[in-house]
Structure formats: C-alpha cells, structure tokens
C-alpha cells in the first residue's frame, strides 16, 4: 500500500500509510510526530488528528511538519513537539482506529469467487453419492464415488485420480460414511446397498468395510444389519464418550407406497461392538417420523461433548439429541421447522446443513423432497426459526452443503440440481451480511452437472474450500477448484 500525502489549511503535512508501517515509524523516529512551532495547542492537535483518523479505508496518518520548529528557550519545551504522554495517547487513539477499521473490514462480505471444474471420472452412470476422506494416509483427501447402477464401489486417489476398487458385487449401492475406528489413520467405511424404493424389494444391507493392509486393494466387508430401504448413514458421538456410533436412516417404512408413502419410519443407531463381525445391536432414536426420511446430518448443536443429529424428510427438519448415558440414555426429538407445507410428496425437506454467519448459526435446506427451493432458516431470540426461500429455480434439488468459500467469515451455500436432460447445474449462494436475509446467487458448470451428491473440502491444499459433486443424469464426477481469496486465519 503506497503512502498518501495530504496538506491541511495550516500547512501541516499528513501522510497516510498502512497502520503497522505507521506504528514502526512512530516508535523508531526520534522526532516521530511534529507540528509547526506556531501551531495549535494539544487539544486542537488531538481534534485534528481524530478528524484525519476518520478518513476511509485502512490507512492512518503520520503527521509531520513542512518546516522545523525554532529551538526552544532554556527549560522550555518546543510547542510543536509531542510529549511522552501525548505520544501514548496518540498510540491509544491509533490502536482504536486500527481495530475499528479491521473490524469493519471483517464484517464486510466478500463477493463471489471463481471455480474451475476438474473431471475425476467422466463416465460413472447413475452417480448418486460422494465422500471425501484420506484413504491412503498421505495427507491428501481422496474421493469415493458411489453409483447405484454399478456393482463396484471405487475410490479415486488424489492428485492423479487413479481408480481403486473398494468392494465388488454390491448391488443397489446408495450411501456411505467414513470413520477411523481403530486409530490407524485410515478410516473404515459404512456402506449401504441393495436399496429399492419399494420396501418389499429392498434388503437394505448395511456393511462395514476395512482395508486389509493395502487400501489400494479390495477391502474386507462384514455385515452390520439388514433393514429395508436403508438409505442414509452417518457416524456420530451421540453420548460424548469419544467413540462414534453408527446412524442409519431408512428412507420409508415397511408399508409405505408411492406417491405419499404413508407409514412411520424409524431412525436407528448401533454401538460398535468389540468384535466388528457382530452382532451389532439396533437401537431406536425416533420411530415417530412420517413418510420419507431422506437425510441425516451430524452437527455440534450446543457446544458440549456430544454430537447431535438433524434429519430432513416429510416432517420437515427435526433435531435429535441424546441425554443421559449408558442404559439410561434416551432421545429428545424436536421439530425445528416444517419445511415446505404442501401435500405429500411435495412436503418437508430433502436435505439440511447447519452453517454460521459470524457467531449466528443458520440452517440451509432443499425443499420440498427432491424440490425446487433453496431455503435459509435464521433463529430469533425465542428459539424460533424464520423461513426464507432464497431461490426457487431448481428442477430437482437433492443435497446441500455450506462453507466459507470467499473467506469473509460468513458461510455460503452450494446446492446441486440433478435435473434430467442436460439441465443440471451447480448453484452457489453467497451471504451478503450476518442477518441471513440477503444472498447473491451464482451458477457454475451450467448444464454440465446434475448434482446428486455433494461434499466440501480443501482438495488441493491451498487453504480454500473446494466442492466435489457427482452427477446422476450427467454420469460424471468432478471437483470444483476454488480460485478465490485465501481465508483469513
């Protein structure tokens, strides 16, 4: 930043520089801050300095003299020189101005950033879910692409995206989640297969996959459970004991039929047994959910040692919290928002993510199930959630993620549109302030990605959040490189 020189009506020269440069100069200069000899008293000096300090931008004044003051009489201090006390006060004033300017800059949202699309897999028919995790312990996040049309589950090694098969002969693959259960630095994978939209045709197999020494070779699989329409899986420490439990969300109940899927569906979990071959005891979290239960997301809701769950489905967005411990553990389930209020199947929510706008949390949702709306919920002082539709132009929304893509301290939103017929695109929404009211919409990779699964991670190690998406109709797997500003640390 170049210094800026200004001259006032009395001939004093003011040089505006970066605040830290000013600080160094001020502390190192023997005569750091002088006024003309016939200049003003101390109070007027401070008034003038304050006026100049209120100038825009993050630059601050160093005040010098156009002419040197006359030598003082014996035992008399030159009127133009700043005393030690004045110097301290000036530094205090400048510190306050610098802090205020930096605070204002931090609160100002950055604009949208550019993304560059990179192909990981050009032909992956029926792409449905994506997972980002380090599978070979090299410090780089790898990508697992799951497709419902192939019987192989494969991962792609960062950075060259070499394909490795994890498991074979798994029909109807639908979802997966990673957790390092044994602490060897390579996660185990929970995988769900043999899914069908008709419960009577869905075995709903839940597997645990672990590597057999070389993660590039096929992994060993053990059966966890068989629960019809098992559809979404996650790992969460629900009781705060530093050990993860496995969460399983079936899509529908046993008697549910299209189009309204009228039946109860139960959200369940499993504690990891000492012997992973089982048995894995199925336990109920909530058996009062209605219709479709589409997504379960793990969140840190209240800052304690436990993780909580958010579910999205026909009922809307529900918070599930475990209280107690051991045999006395029980679940509190609370409806946060009803979502899109229309008759089934256009009801509730398809997915939910929790983000932060500075210190305030918000919820982002795709509504209704497989719907057209991107929705933001903000919380008021009475613990109520205000619903705002920020976009209603999706053809078939599916998943939603949040992340601070532009480094302004306000988390943004990304949503895929798995529209058929070459109409799918990636939609970004940038927060314009901490209120959650104003959002700036941008489209990336227009009509080239029918995003079914979505993940946010720093793929190339540049400290910027990137996005990974897998397309169903477009049958592709891509990562979107964030070319924007590096986030402040």
KOLZADREN-235280 format. One record per residue (C-alpha): residue number from 1; residue in one letter; x, y, z negated. Coordinates in nm, 3 decimals. Layout:
N
     k   r        c1        c2        c3
   NUM   A         X         Y         Z
...
This chain:
489
     k   r        c1        c2        c3
     1   X     0.000     0.000     0.000
     2   X     0.153     0.337     0.105
     3   X     0.160     0.630    -0.142
     4   X    -0.086     0.912    -0.071
     5   X     0.015     1.272    -0.145
     6   X    -0.238     1.542    -0.238
     7   X    -0.187     1.905    -0.342
     8   X    -0.433     2.093    -0.561
     9   X    -0.516     2.465    -0.567
    10   X    -0.240     2.546    -0.817
    11   X     0.038     2.383    -0.620
    12   X     0.073     2.064    -0.822
    13   X     0.152     1.761    -0.613
    14   X    -0.035     1.438    -0.683
    15   X     0.097     1.113    -0.537
    16   X    -0.143     0.817    -0.539
    17   X     0.022     0.477    -0.543
    18   X    -0.059     0.123    -0.648
    19   X    -0.117     0.120    -1.026
    20   X     0.164    -0.123    -1.104
    21   X     0.412     0.081    -0.899
    22   X     0.293     0.387    -1.087
    23   X     0.344     0.212    -1.418
    24   X     0.702     0.112    -1.331
    25   X     0.789     0.461    -1.207
    26   X     0.628     0.623    -1.508
    27   X     0.822     0.410    -1.753
    28   X     1.159     0.431    -1.572
    29   X     1.173     0.801    -1.478
    30   X     1.347     1.030    -1.728
    31   X     1.109     1.311    -1.631
    32   X     0.816     1.100    -1.527
    33   X     0.532     1.343    -1.520
    34   X     0.583     1.719    -1.498
    35   X     0.361     2.019    -1.435
    36   X     0.465     2.368    -1.322
    37   X     0.603     2.577    -1.608
    38   X     0.327     2.834    -1.580
    39   X     0.069     2.560    -1.556
    40   X    -0.214     2.457    -1.782
    41   X    -0.250     2.364    -2.145
    42   X    -0.266     1.998    -2.250
    43   X    -0.645     1.976    -2.241
    44   X    -0.667     2.111    -1.890
    45   X    -0.391     1.875    -1.778
    46   X    -0.596     1.580    -1.901
    47   X    -0.911     1.713    -1.736
    48   X    -0.735     1.749    -1.403
    49   X    -0.567     1.411    -1.435
    50   X    -0.901     1.250    -1.515
    51   X    -1.058     1.411    -1.209
    52   X    -0.783     1.274    -0.986
    53   X    -0.802     0.933    -1.150
    54   X    -1.166     0.911    -1.049
    55   X    -1.068     0.902    -0.684
    56   X    -1.197     0.599    -0.488
    57   X    -1.004     0.278    -0.422
    58   X    -0.747     0.110    -0.638
    59   X    -0.486     0.384    -0.625
    60   X    -0.388     0.607    -0.913
    61   X    -0.196     0.933    -0.942
    62   X     0.157     1.015    -1.034
    63   X     0.174     1.389    -1.099
    64   X     0.494     1.567    -1.003
    65   X     0.597     1.929    -0.961
    66   X     0.673     2.123    -0.646
    67   X     0.920     2.331    -0.846
    68   X     1.131     2.261    -1.153
    69   X     1.023     2.442    -1.471
    70   X     1.254     2.702    -1.626
    71   X     1.476     2.580    -1.911
    72   X     1.304     2.619    -2.246
    73   X     1.420     2.859    -2.514
    74   X     1.618     2.705    -2.801
    75   X     1.399     2.495    -3.032
    76   X     1.112     2.529    -2.785
    77   X     0.976     2.251    -2.565
    78   X     0.914     2.327    -2.199
    79   X     0.544     2.380    -2.144
    80   X     0.547     2.170    -1.830
    81   X     0.688     1.850    -1.980
    82   X     0.468     1.577    -2.118
    83   X     0.526     1.489    -2.482
    84   X     0.559     1.133    -2.608
    85   X     0.205     1.148    -2.746
    86   X     0.073     1.278    -2.415
    87   X     0.262     1.001    -2.237
    88   X     0.093     0.735    -2.449
    89   X    -0.250     0.889    -2.389
    90   X    -0.186     0.911    -2.016
    91   X    -0.090     0.544    -2.008
    92   X    -0.404     0.453    -2.200
    93   X    -0.614     0.651    -1.954
    94   X    -0.446     0.490    -1.654
    95   X    -0.491     0.143    -1.803
    96   X    -0.862     0.205    -1.845
    97   X    -0.893     0.333    -1.489
    98   X    -0.699     0.036    -1.351
    99   X    -0.913    -0.209    -1.546
   100   X    -1.231    -0.041    -1.426
   101   X    -1.117    -0.040    -1.067
   102   X    -1.018    -0.405    -1.079
   103   X    -1.349    -0.495    -1.243
   104   X    -1.543    -0.310    -0.974
   105   X    -1.342    -0.484    -0.704
   106   X    -1.408    -0.824    -0.860
   107   X    -1.782    -0.760    -0.872
   108   X    -1.799    -0.659    -0.508
   109   X    -1.883    -0.966    -0.299
   110   X    -1.663    -1.062    -0.010
   111   X    -1.812    -1.120     0.331
   112   X    -1.845    -1.445     0.525
   113   X    -1.535    -1.641     0.621
   114   X    -1.445    -1.823     0.939
   115   X    -1.444    -2.202     0.962
   116   X    -1.263    -2.419     1.216
   117   X    -1.414    -2.761     1.295
   118   X    -1.184    -3.068     1.297
   119   X    -1.303    -3.410     1.413
   120   X    -1.231    -3.701     1.179
   121   X    -1.443    -3.958     1.367
   122   X    -1.611    -3.877     1.698
   123   X    -1.832    -4.188     1.714
   124   X    -1.993    -4.305     1.392
   125   X    -2.356    -4.395     1.475
   126   X    -2.610    -4.347     1.201
   127   X    -2.382    -4.134     0.984
   128   X    -2.555    -4.084     0.651
   129   X    -2.328    -4.014     0.351
   130   X    -1.979    -3.877     0.293
   131   X    -1.742    -3.900    -0.003
   132   X    -1.417    -3.709    -0.062
   133   X    -1.166    -3.867    -0.302
   134   X    -0.797    -3.965    -0.311
   135   X    -0.791    -4.336    -0.231
   136   X    -0.415    -4.396    -0.199
   137   X    -0.278    -4.184    -0.486
   138   X    -0.081    -3.947    -0.263
   139   X    -0.245    -3.630    -0.394
   140   X    -0.445    -3.568    -0.078
   141   X    -0.825    -3.603    -0.067
   142   X    -0.934    -3.875     0.174
   143   X    -1.277    -3.915     0.331
   144   X    -1.520    -4.208     0.323
   145   X    -1.783    -4.201     0.596
   146   X    -2.089    -4.421     0.543
   147   X    -2.325    -4.518     0.822
   148   X    -2.649    -4.710     0.798
   149   X    -2.603    -4.872     1.140
   150   X    -2.267    -5.041     1.088
   151   X    -2.182    -5.325     0.851
   152   X    -1.833    -5.187     0.779
   153   X    -1.756    -4.924     0.517
   154   X    -1.438    -4.736     0.609
   155   X    -1.221    -4.457     0.476
   156   X    -1.005    -4.209     0.665
   157   X    -0.659    -4.125     0.537
   158   X    -0.563    -3.759     0.509
   159   X    -0.395    -3.596     0.701
   160   X    -0.391    -3.808     1.017
   161   X    -0.735    -3.966     0.955
   162   X    -0.624    -4.324     1.014
   163   X    -0.923    -4.553     0.959
   164   X    -0.911    -4.831     0.696
   165   X    -1.189    -5.082     0.622
   166   X    -1.306    -5.098     0.261
   167   X    -1.576    -5.362     0.299
   168   X    -1.730    -5.575     0.572
   169   X    -2.066    -5.744     0.627
   170   X    -2.267    -5.490     0.428
   171   X    -2.598    -5.419     0.599
   172   X    -2.809    -5.113     0.531
   173   X    -2.539    -4.904     0.363
   174   X    -2.687    -4.592     0.209
   175   X    -2.475    -4.430    -0.065
   176   X    -2.156    -4.440    -0.274
   177   X    -1.975    -4.270    -0.563
   178   X    -1.617    -4.280    -0.696
   179   X    -1.478    -4.318    -1.050
   180   X    -1.136    -4.434    -1.172
   181   X    -1.246    -4.685    -1.436
   182   X    -0.909    -4.847    -1.510
   183   X    -0.693    -4.533    -1.500
   184   X    -0.458    -4.649    -1.223
   185   X    -0.506    -4.330    -1.023
   186   X    -0.719    -4.494    -0.754
   187   X    -1.095    -4.479    -0.808
   188   X    -1.336    -4.768    -0.799
   189   X    -1.638    -4.722    -0.573
   190   X    -2.003    -4.787    -0.648
   191   X    -2.178    -4.870    -0.320
   192   X    -2.543    -4.933    -0.234
   193   X    -2.654    -5.147     0.058
   194   X    -2.949    -5.340     0.206
   195   X    -3.170    -5.033     0.184
   196   X    -3.506    -5.010     0.357
   197   X    -3.787    -4.753     0.340
   198   X    -4.030    -5.037     0.265
   199   X    -3.966    -5.172    -0.084
   200   X    -4.068    -5.527     0.008
   201   X    -3.791    -5.536     0.272
   202   X    -3.522    -5.373     0.057
   203   X    -3.297    -5.585    -0.165
   204   X    -3.128    -5.271    -0.294
   205   X    -2.786    -5.418    -0.373
   206   X    -2.550    -5.219    -0.596
   207   X    -2.181    -5.308    -0.572
   208   X    -1.855    -5.218    -0.745
   209   X    -1.554    -5.209    -0.510
   210   X    -1.193    -5.214    -0.636
   211   X    -0.866    -5.227    -0.445
   212   X    -0.653    -5.541    -0.452
   213   X    -0.311    -5.375    -0.474
   214   X    -0.313    -5.212    -0.130
   215   X    -0.601    -4.965    -0.082
   216   X    -0.550    -4.980     0.295
   217   X    -0.668    -5.341     0.299
   218   X    -1.029    -5.454     0.230
   219   X    -1.138    -5.415    -0.132
   220   X    -1.290    -5.671    -0.368
   221   X    -1.664    -5.638    -0.434
   222   X    -1.867    -5.751    -0.735
   223   X    -2.246    -5.724    -0.768
   224   X    -2.382    -5.477    -1.024
   225   X    -2.757    -5.505    -0.966
   226   X    -3.035    -5.578    -0.720
   227   X    -3.306    -5.312    -0.738
   228   X    -3.534    -5.247    -0.440
   229   X    -3.472    -4.920    -0.248
   230   X    -3.159    -4.831    -0.450
   231   X    -3.072    -4.515    -0.263
   232   X    -2.850    -4.272    -0.455
   233   X    -2.572    -4.341    -0.703
   234   X    -2.350    -4.131    -0.932
   235   X    -2.108    -4.156    -1.225
   236   X    -2.166    -3.950    -1.541
   237   X    -2.056    -3.948    -1.905
   238   X    -2.406    -3.918    -2.046
   239   X    -2.319    -3.979    -2.413
   240   X    -1.992    -3.787    -2.445
   241   X    -1.771    -4.088    -2.525
   242   X    -1.529    -4.010    -2.237
   243   X    -1.646    -4.318    -2.046
   244   X    -1.860    -4.292    -1.736
   245   X    -2.195    -4.461    -1.693
   246   X    -2.332    -4.561    -1.352
   247   X    -2.653    -4.385    -1.246
   248   X    -2.888    -4.542    -0.990
   249   X    -3.183    -4.364    -0.827
   250   X    -3.414    -4.588    -0.619
   251   X    -3.599    -4.393    -0.353
   252   X    -3.951    -4.521    -0.425
   253   X    -4.145    -4.758    -0.646
   254   X    -4.224    -5.119    -0.560
   255   X    -4.580    -5.043    -0.444
   256   X    -4.514    -4.715    -0.265
   257   X    -4.610    -4.690     0.102
   258   X    -4.572    -4.417     0.364
   259   X    -4.668    -4.144     0.406
   260   X    -4.749    -4.040     0.046
   261   X    -4.551    -4.309    -0.140
   262   X    -4.793    -4.313    -0.431
   263   X    -4.623    -4.503    -0.712
   264   X    -4.395    -4.442    -1.009
   265   X    -4.020    -4.474    -0.957
   266   X    -3.763    -4.522    -1.236
   267   X    -3.423    -4.355    -1.268
   268   X    -3.185    -4.604    -1.436
   269   X    -2.827    -4.636    -1.561
   270   X    -2.569    -4.900    -1.656
   271   X    -2.288    -4.905    -1.910
   272   X    -1.968    -5.050    -1.763
   273   X    -1.906    -5.395    -1.917
   274   X    -1.560    -5.505    -2.027
   275   X    -1.577    -5.772    -1.757
   276   X    -1.671    -5.594    -1.437
   277   X    -1.813    -5.913    -1.291
   278   X    -2.105    -5.859    -1.526
   279   X    -2.366    -5.875    -1.635
   280   X    -2.449    -5.505    -1.600
   281   X    -2.748    -5.422    -1.819
   282   X    -3.004    -5.196    -1.651
   283   X    -3.142    -4.921    -1.879
   284   X    -3.418    -4.671    -1.805
   285   X    -3.361    -4.295    -1.804
   286   X    -3.704    -4.187    -1.679
   287   X    -3.984    -4.409    -1.547
   288   X    -4.243    -4.131    -1.510
   289   X    -4.124    -3.989    -1.177
   290   X    -4.373    -3.990    -0.890
   291   X    -4.342    -4.069    -0.520
   292   X    -3.996    -4.012    -0.373
   293   X    -3.682    -3.976    -0.587
   294   X    -3.432    -3.853    -0.330
   295   X    -3.120    -3.728    -0.509
   296   X    -2.947    -3.738    -0.849
   297   X    -2.671    -3.487    -0.924
   298   X    -2.432    -3.474    -1.221
   299   X    -2.396    -3.133    -1.390
   300   X    -2.247    -2.980    -1.702
   301   X    -2.559    -2.805    -1.826
   302   X    -2.486    -2.675    -2.174
   303   X    -2.109    -2.687    -2.221
   304   X    -2.095    -2.986    -2.456
   305   X    -1.905    -3.313    -2.405
   306   X    -2.198    -3.480    -2.231
   307   X    -2.288    -3.459    -1.866
   308   X    -2.649    -3.410    -1.762
   309   X    -2.845    -3.512    -1.453
   310   X    -3.059    -3.318    -1.209
   311   X    -3.296    -3.510    -0.983
   312   X    -3.475    -3.390    -0.670
   313   X    -3.792    -3.555    -0.545
   314   X    -4.166    -3.519    -0.507
   315   X    -4.199    -3.397    -0.867
   316   X    -3.953    -3.115    -0.796
   317   X    -3.629    -3.057    -0.988
   318   X    -3.600    -3.241    -1.321
   319   X    -3.330    -3.213    -1.589
   320   X    -3.239    -3.537    -1.770
   321   X    -3.038    -3.513    -2.096
   322   X    -2.924    -3.791    -2.327
   323   X    -2.944    -3.727    -2.703
   324   X    -2.822    -3.948    -2.983
   325   X    -2.565    -4.223    -2.943
   326   X    -2.532    -4.598    -2.928
   327   X    -2.855    -4.784    -2.989
   328   X    -3.024    -4.458    -3.091
   329   X    -2.957    -4.290    -2.757
   330   X    -3.271    -4.156    -2.593
   331   X    -3.352    -3.932    -2.297
   332   X    -3.519    -3.593    -2.275
   333   X    -3.661    -3.523    -1.930
   334   X    -3.777    -3.171    -1.844
   335   X    -3.930    -3.036    -1.525
   336   X    -3.741    -2.720    -1.426
   337   X    -3.923    -2.638    -1.103
   338   X    -4.199    -2.797    -0.897
   339   X    -4.028    -2.713    -0.571
   340   X    -4.240    -2.683    -0.259
   341   X    -4.601    -2.714    -0.368
   342   X    -4.784    -2.889    -0.088
   343   X    -4.934    -3.233    -0.049
   344   X    -4.703    -3.533    -0.012
   345   X    -4.489    -3.599     0.178
   346   X    -4.418    -3.223     0.211
   347   X    -4.365    -3.191    -0.161
   348   X    -4.099    -3.110    -0.417
   349   X    -3.732    -3.106    -0.328
   350   X    -3.488    -3.303    -0.113
   351   X    -3.163    -3.215    -0.290
   352   X    -3.033    -2.983    -0.563
   353   X    -2.698    -2.832    -0.659
   354   X    -2.604    -2.612    -0.953
   355   X    -2.380    -2.312    -0.894
   356   X    -2.265    -1.994    -1.066
   357   X    -2.291    -1.628    -0.979
   358   X    -2.024    -1.498    -1.212
   359   X    -2.146    -1.607    -1.556
   360   X    -2.501    -1.682    -1.442
   361   X    -2.598    -2.026    -1.321
   362   X    -2.838    -2.086    -1.035
   363   X    -2.991    -2.381    -0.857
   364   X    -2.983    -2.431    -0.480
   365   X    -3.229    -2.668    -0.319
   366   X    -3.353    -2.803     0.012
   367   X    -3.734    -2.814     0.003
   368   X    -3.962    -2.998     0.051
   369   X    -3.838    -3.356     0.101
   370   X    -3.648    -3.351     0.435
   371   X    -3.785    -2.998     0.462
   372   X    -3.718    -2.666     0.629
   373   X    -3.644    -2.438     0.332
   374   X    -3.325    -2.338     0.154
   375   X    -3.429    -2.222    -0.192
   376   X    -3.248    -2.045    -0.477
   377   X    -3.363    -2.053    -0.838
   378   X    -3.241    -1.800    -1.093
   379   X    -3.302    -1.821    -1.466
   380   X    -3.466    -1.545    -1.671
   381   X    -3.423    -1.479    -2.043
   382   X    -3.719    -1.703    -2.126
   383   X    -3.553    -2.010    -1.972
   384   X    -3.784    -1.995    -1.671
   385   X    -3.671    -2.037    -1.313
   386   X    -3.770    -1.792    -1.041
   387   X    -3.800    -1.944    -0.693
   388   X    -3.682    -1.761    -0.379
   389   X    -3.687    -1.904    -0.029
   390   X    -3.376    -1.757     0.136
   391   X    -3.415    -1.944     0.467
   392   X    -3.697    -2.145     0.623
   393   X    -3.549    -2.234     0.962
   394   X    -3.413    -2.584     0.904
   395   X    -3.562    -2.856     1.120
   396   X    -3.484    -3.140     0.879
   397   X    -3.282    -3.043     0.575
   398   X    -3.119    -3.318     0.373
   399   X    -2.828    -3.227     0.144
   400   X    -2.698    -2.904    -0.007
   401   X    -2.367    -2.806    -0.171
   402   X    -2.224    -2.499    -0.342
   403   X    -1.875    -2.350    -0.358
   404   X    -1.698    -2.014    -0.367
   405   X    -1.585    -2.008    -0.005
   406   X    -1.476    -1.643     0.009
   407   X    -1.308    -1.613    -0.332
   408   X    -1.529    -1.337    -0.475
   409   X    -1.627    -1.525    -0.792
   410   X    -1.981    -1.585    -0.664
   411   X    -2.058    -1.937    -0.544
   412   X    -2.205    -1.972    -0.197
   413   X    -2.429    -2.236    -0.040
   414   X    -2.387    -2.476     0.252
   415   X    -2.668    -2.691     0.390
   416   X    -2.684    -2.934     0.678
   417   X    -2.968    -2.974     0.925
   418   X    -2.997    -3.327     1.058
   419   X    -3.229    -3.224     1.340
   420   X    -3.252    -3.470     1.625
   421   X    -3.200    -3.382     1.988
   422   X    -2.881    -3.180     1.953
   423   X    -3.028    -2.904     1.738
   424   X    -2.837    -2.966     1.415
   425   X    -2.603    -2.701     1.276
   426   X    -2.417    -2.613     0.955
   427   X    -2.573    -2.327     0.758
   428   X    -2.378    -2.108     0.513
   429   X    -2.533    -1.859     0.272
   430   X    -2.306    -1.604     0.103
   431   X    -2.411    -1.445    -0.227
   432   X    -2.423    -1.066    -0.197
   433   X    -2.439    -0.996    -0.570
   434   X    -2.476    -1.174    -0.903
   435   X    -2.855    -1.145    -0.904
   436   X    -2.911    -1.432    -0.660
   437   X    -3.156    -1.222    -0.461
   438   X    -2.954    -1.125    -0.152
   439   X    -2.779    -1.385     0.066
   440   X    -2.601    -1.349     0.400
   441   X    -2.671    -1.634     0.646
   442   X    -2.416    -1.763     0.896
   443   X    -2.428    -2.067     1.131
   444   X    -2.120    -2.280     1.202
   445   X    -2.077    -2.550     1.468
   446   X    -2.412    -2.465     1.624
   447   X    -2.597    -2.770     1.762
   448   X    -2.288    -2.990     1.715
   449   X    -2.350    -3.135     1.366
   450   X    -2.676    -3.290     1.247
   451   X    -2.552    -3.288     0.889
   452   X    -2.691    -3.570     0.677
   453   X    -2.417    -3.590     0.413
   454   X    -2.212    -3.300     0.277
   455   X    -1.912    -3.256     0.045
   456   X    -1.700    -2.958    -0.063
   457   X    -1.326    -2.995    -0.135
   458   X    -0.985    -2.844    -0.056
   459   X    -0.885    -3.079     0.224
   460   X    -0.552    -2.925     0.333
   461   X    -0.417    -2.795     0.001
   462   X    -0.434    -2.424     0.081
   463   X    -0.648    -2.348    -0.228
   464   X    -0.953    -2.270    -0.013
   465   X    -1.268    -2.479    -0.033
   466   X    -1.343    -2.667     0.288
   467   X    -1.654    -2.862     0.389
   468   X    -1.691    -3.221     0.512
   469   X    -2.009    -3.333     0.692
   470   X    -2.131    -3.648     0.858
   471   X    -2.390    -3.635     1.135
   472   X    -2.670    -3.880     1.199
   473   X    -2.808    -3.779     1.539
   474   X    -2.471    -3.637     1.646
   475   X    -2.292    -3.954     1.521
   476   X    -1.979    -3.769     1.409
   477   X    -1.768    -3.694     1.102
   478   X    -1.594    -3.356     1.070
   479   X    -1.419    -3.133     0.824
   480   X    -1.453    -2.757     0.844
   481   X    -1.136    -2.569     0.758
   482   X    -1.189    -2.251     0.559
   483   X    -0.985    -1.974     0.724
   484   X    -1.093    -1.706     0.477
   485   X    -0.926    -1.534     0.186
   486   X    -0.745    -1.740    -0.077
   487   X    -0.947    -1.735    -0.402
   488   X    -0.804    -1.536    -0.692
   489   X    -0.667    -1.744    -0.979
